[in-house]
Amino acid sequence: MAAAIAAGCLLMASCLPAKMDTYEKNLEIPGHRWSYDHKPVFEVTVSPADTAYLYNIYVNIRHTDAYPYSNIWVLVDTQFPGDSTSHPRRVELPLADASGKWLGSGLDDIYEHRIPIQERAILNKPGTYRFTFEQNMRQNPLPYVMNVGLRIEKAGLR
């Protein structure tokens, strides 16, 4: 009897919609040369239950030590569920300190950064949020950028 109840509870729990604790996706930059034309897109689905939480939003960057700058400017374009209008924002992502030492974690000649762009964000509409990244540096294409990604993690209840 107890086994049947436990199996029933497990079955009911598996039918509930999945909640988002963390979303993370990283996309490769073709040829490790990020051009203006290459705009990685990330789609994040937020359930009604997930709208009760605050979120920290990060941009992930992976580059080689041959990357020629101490930062990278990125246009982060956000489209909210049910909204045809996009909301672009230009953000600076620091990659090195004033002395030129790379920030983030490094292994051999590859460096990875997880840089916060918004803390305690409110995603108050259920549905799919669409984030598009565009490199916004003067140099095109931008060499030695290997991957770019998006990470969104829960930061607690609102």
N, C-alpha and C positions, 0 to 999 in steps of 0.2 A: 504494500500500500504506500509506504513512504517513498519507495523507488518510483512509483507511478506519479506521485505528486511532484517529486523532484524533476522527473522527465517532463511533466506538463509545464512546470515553471520555466525550465530550460527552453522548451519549445516556444512559449509565449515571449520570453526575452529575446529569442533569436528573430522573432517577427517584428520587433520594435525597430523604428528607423535608427540608423547609426548616428551617434553624436560625434561631433568633431572635437577632439582634444587637441590635435596638432595636424596641420596641413604642411607638407613640405614637398617641393618639387624643384629639381634643378635641370636645366636644359643646356645642352652643349652648344657652343658658339661655333659655327662652321669654319674650319680652317684656323680657329683661334684668332680670328680677325672680325671684330664686331662692327658691322657696317650699319649705316643709318637705316637701310632697307630691312634689316633683320630685326624684327620686333617680337621677342618671345611673349607668349600669352599664357596666363595662368587662370584657370577657372576653378573657383572654390564654391561649393554648395553648402549653404547654411540652413539647417533645419529650424523649424519654429522653436524647439527646445534650446537650440544654440544661441538664440537672440537674447537670452537672459544673461549672457556672459560678456565680459570685456576681453579684448584680445591684444596681444603684442604682435606687431607686424615687422618683419625683417626682410632685407634683401641679402641674398647670398651671392658672393662674387668669388670666383676661383681664377687665379692668374699665375703666370710664371714670374720669376724674379727679373725677367727682362722687360716687364711692363714699365713704360717710360715716365709714368706720372705718380704722384703721391695720393691722388684721389681719382674719382670718376663721377661725372655728373650724369644723372639718369632722369629721364622723364618717366614718371610713374602715372599711368593713365588708368583711372578706376571707373568702371561702369557698374552701377548698382542694379539689383534685380528689378525688372520691369521698367527700367529707365533707359531710353535710347541716347541720352546725353552722356558724354564722357567727361570726367573731371581730372584734367592733367595737373601734375604738380612736379616741379623740378627739384630734385634732391641731390645734395652732395654726399658722396660716400667716401669718407677718409680711409685710405689704404696704408698710409705710412705716417710716422710721426715727423716732427720738424727736422730731426737729424737724418731722415731717410730710412729709418728702420721700419720694416714691414710690420703692420699690426696683424691681428688674427693669428691663425695657426699655420705653421709651415712644416713641410716635409721635403727635404732635398731642395729643389728649386721651385716648388709649387706652394702657393699660399691661398688659404681659404679664409673668408671673412663672413661673419653674420652681423649685419649692421642694422640696428633698429631705425625704422623710419616713422613708426607711430606706436606709442605705448598707450595701453588702456583704450583701444579703439572700440567703438560701438558698431556692431553689425546688426542693426535692429530690424532688418527686413529678411524674412526667409527667402531663399532662392539662390540663384547663381550670381556671384560677384566675379567680375572679369578684370584682371590686372594685366596691363600691357606695358612692357619695359622697352625704352628706346635709349640707346646711348646718346649723350648730348655733349660730347666733347668736340673740340675744333678739328681734331684729327679723324679722318674717315678713310678707310676703316681703322678701328682702334685695335692695335696689335696686342697679342699675348693674353687676351681675355679668353679663358677656356670654357667657363660655365657661368650662367647667371640663374638665380633661383629666387623663390618666394617661400618664406616660412611664416605661418600664422599659428600662434599658440594661445591657449586660454590663459587669462591673467586673473581669473576670479569672477565672482558674481557681480553684477552691476549694483 
